[in-house]
Amino acid sequence: MPIPIETQRDVLRYTGRRVLTAALLAVLMLTAMLLVRFGDDLRAPITVGEVFDFDLFAGVFISVTVCALLTYRSGLLMMELTRARRELASISQTDQLTGLFNRRGFNEAATNSLQVAMRDGAAAAVFMCDIDHFKSINDRFGHEIGDHVLAAVADVLRQFAVRHGAVTGRYGGEEFAAVMVGVSHAYAARCADDIRRACREATILDGKIPLPVTISIGFTVATGPFDLPSLMRIADSALYSAKRDGRDRVVQARAA
């Protein structure tokens, strides 16, 4: 059973176990080699040269073998640690309900995309999306249906991301965000309206009754140098305008 290494005492215990294992392996291998080389007659005469040759061979062979075994074991532990770190990193950046990036993961991935766009001299579009009347949905139908609504909208954004190479995430509550690079104003507007229509056409059932769901979208298109927080604020301002003007619509704001 592996020792959980959390304190310095655990480190000492782990080191002691490895040293003991190495010593036992060395003793067993040396004993086996002695029996094979000289037999089990403890009074049999042997020459100094035989002892020297045996010591040299046994020392090298045992050292290399034990080192290889323990190094392989350490490699397995390092592989498990790397996998655990990767899983933890993924969990820390993923929204558990929708499977999209959470805010932290989205900000990191979006920043990387904007850096690529700036390097290539391309424009970038930032979208902010908000489910219309989401509080009323939760109050009327319950949080379970609300979760279904969030998952359905997330699925629309996930498919959109796959088709267009966009970065998408749940930014918080009923808000979602997306970033696309290398797009024009007109193309970004079409993409935003595609998302809006796809969400409106998604079938979400409350029992057997289809539940209509709409979203409002604000977006902006800009060229570098990019500042993600500023672009998010501009897109959010456009989203506020979409909400104020009646919801279920797309509004574009131009970055300064």
Secondary structure, 3 states (H helix, E strand, C coil): CCCCCCCHHHHHHHHHHHHHHHHHHHHHHHHHHHHHHHCCCCCCCCCHHHHHHHHHHHHHHHHHHHHHHHHHHHHHHHHHHHHHHHHHHHHHCECCCCCCECHHHHHHHHHHHHHHHHHHCCCEEEEEEEECCHHHHHHHHCHHHHHHHHHHHHHHHHHHHHHHCCEEEEEECCEEEEEEECCCHHHHHHHHHHHHHHHHHCCCEECCEECCCCEEEEEEEECCCCCHHHHHHHHHHHHHHHHHCCCCCEEECCCC
